[in-house]
Amino acid sequence: MFFGASPDLFEKARALRRSETEAEYDLWQKLRNRKQIGLKFRRQHPLNQFVADFYCHEIKLVVELDGGIHNESTQQERDEGRTEMLRQQGITVVRFSNEDILYDLQKSLKKIKDVASGIKKQLSEPAR
């Protein structure tokens, strides 16, 4: 479930949980305890060498919230590399800007639910 995360990464995740952004707080209130989507999410969850903002182990779904720094080209390249590494481990990544969450939380929740439904459908289909 942690895909080889180091003890230092667990400490970083703890620190991130204590200093969440407003957007992270708002989304967590909707995702926690299977409230809106019906799936168990963990916040600031260590995966390999990364900390995912929100992670659902049941269907291997990561939800990332990106602040303004993610608009910079070097950060976008890092984000793409990170997403690719997670995809190689069978994890789906969906990204939102903080503004997406703060200004249209319901639309973001619908997208998460749609992505989750697609993953569940794939998981339930027989292998060919």
Residue pairs with C-beta under 8 A, 6 or more apart in sequence:
1 57
2 45
2 46
2 47
2 48
3 47
3 48
3 89
4 48
5 46
5 47
5 48
5 49
6 46
6 49
9 46
9 49
9 50
9 51
10 46
12 46
12 51
13 44
13 45
13 46
13 51
14 44
16 44
16 51
17 43
17 44
20 28
20 43
20 44
21 65
21 67
21 98
22 98
22 102
23 65
23 67
23 98
23 99
23 101
23 102
24 43
24 53
24 65
24 101
26 101
26 102
26 105
27 54
27 63
27 65
27 101
27 105
27 108
28 43
28 54
29 35
30 36
30 37
30 105
30 109
31 37
31 39
31 41
31 43
31 54
31 63
31 112
32 41
32 43
34 40
36 109
36 113
37 109
37 112
37 113
37 116
39 56
39 58
39 59
39 61
39 116
40 56
40 57
40 58
41 54
41 55
41 56
41 63
42 54
42 55
42 56
42 57
43 53
43 54
44 51
44 52
44 53
45 51
45 52
45 54
45 55
46 52
47 55
47 62
47 86
47 89
47 91
48 85
48 86
48 89
50 82
50 85
50 86
52 62
52 63
52 64
52 86
53 62
53 63
53 64
53 65
54 62
54 63
54 64
55 61
55 62
55 63
56 62
56 63
56 116
59 92
59 116
59 119
59 120
59 123
60 89
60 90
60 91
60 92
60 119
61 91
61 92
61 93
61 94
61 112
61 115
61 116
61 119
62 86
62 91
62 92
62 93
62 94
63 94
63 95
63 96
63 112
64 79
64 93
64 94
64 95
64 96
65 95
65 96
65 97
65 98
65 101
66 79
66 95
66 96
66 97
66 98
67 97
67 98
68 98
69 75
70 76
70 79
70 97
79 95
83 93
83 95
86 93
87 93
92 115
92 119
94 111
94 112
94 115
96 108
96 111
100 107
100 108
101 108
